Amino acid sequence: MNVKEFERLIGKYYGYVVDMEGSGVEILDALFVRDKIQGILDRSLPEDKVPPSLYERLYELDGLLWEERRTFLVVLGEAELQHARRQQRSPRSRWWWYLDELKPSPQPERSA
């Protein structure tokens, strides 16, 4: 695994996710960057030394993307996302392509 490339892609993903009000093209690029990150993770071996801070950063950015999914869908548009998803043939395991279909987990009720 090329840790420098992983780190560079995380930085690029960060730029897109924190400025979700860009263009639809930028949002699609964020999805492609996230795919590249996942590809690196999928090809990594147990002996690859990835700093835990990079995994933590990815987890935080994925959380931010999830929180900003409404803005994401407004900027990109559901029809465009669905079209891009079909073109990419993205599996459901790549959840970032399915922000229009995924629903948040129900919050447990608090006991009085």
C-alpha positions in Angstrom: 0.0 0.0 0.0 1.2 3.5 -0.8 0.5 5.4 2.4 1.4 8.7 0.7 -1.2 8.1 -2.0 -3.8 7.1 0.7 -3.0 10.3 2.6 -3.3 12.4 -0.5 -6.7 11.0 -1.3 -7.9 11.5 2.2 -6.9 15.2 1.9 -8.7 15.5 -1.4 -11.8 13.8 0.1 -11.6 16.2 3.0 -11.7 19.2 0.6 -14.8 17.9 -1.1 -16.7 16.9 2.0 -16.2 20.1 4.0 -17.3 22.2 1.1 -20.4 20.3 0.1 -22.0 23.3 -1.5 -19.8 23.1 -4.6 -21.0 21.8 -7.9 -22.5 18.5 -8.8 -19.2 17.6 -10.7 -17.2 18.2 -7.4 -19.6 16.0 -5.5 -19.3 13.2 -8.1 -15.5 13.6 -7.9 -15.8 13.1 -4.1 -17.5 9.8 -4.7 -14.8 8.7 -7.2 -12.1 9.7 -4.7 -13.9 7.7 -2.0 -13.9 4.7 -4.4 -10.2 5.1 -4.8 -9.7 5.2 -1.1 -11.8 2.0 -0.7 -9.8 0.4 -3.5 -6.6 1.0 -1.6 -8.1 -0.4 1.6 -9.4 -3.5 -0.3 -5.9 -4.2 -1.7 -4.1 -3.6 1.6 -2.4 -6.4 3.4 -2.2 -7.0 7.1 1.5 -6.0 7.1 0.8 -2.6 5.5 1.4 0.1 8.1 -1.3 2.7 7.8 -1.3 5.2 10.6 -4.4 4.8 12.7 -4.9 8.6 12.4 -5.7 8.1 8.7 -8.4 5.6 9.5 -9.8 7.9 12.1 -9.8 10.8 9.6 -11.6 8.6 7.0 -14.2 7.6 9.6 -14.8 11.3 10.5 -15.1 12.3 6.9 -17.5 9.5 6.2 -19.6 10.7 9.2 -19.6 14.2 7.9 -20.6 13.0 4.4 -23.5 11.1 6.0 -24.5 14.2 8.1 -24.5 16.4 5.0 -26.4 13.9 2.8 -29.3 16.3 2.3 -27.0 19.1 1.0 -25.2 16.5 -1.1 -28.5 15.4 -2.7 -29.7 19.0 -3.3 -26.4 20.0 -5.0 -26.1 16.8 -7.1 -29.7 15.8 -7.5 -31.1 12.3 -6.9 -31.6 11.5 -10.6 -27.9 12.4 -11.4 -26.7 10.2 -8.4 -28.8 7.3 -9.6 -27.5 7.7 -13.2 -23.9 7.8 -12.0 -24.4 4.8 -9.7 -25.8 2.8 -12.6 -22.9 3.9 -14.9 -20.4 2.9 -12.2 -22.2 -0.4 -11.3 -21.4 0.5 -7.7 -22.1 -2.3 -5.2 -24.2 -1.5 -2.2 -21.1 -2.0 0.0 -20.0 1.3 -1.3 -22.7 3.1 0.6 -21.7 6.6 -0.5 -23.3 5.9 -3.9 -26.6 5.2 -2.1 -27.1 8.3 0.0 -30.5 8.8 -1.7 -31.7 5.3 -0.5 -30.1 4.9 2.9 -32.0 5.9 6.0 -30.5 6.7 9.4 -30.8 4.1 12.1 -33.7 4.7 14.4 -32.6 6.3 17.7 -33.5 4.2 20.7 -36.2 5.6 23.0 -35.0 7.0 26.3 -36.7 5.6 29.3 -38.2 8.1 31.7 
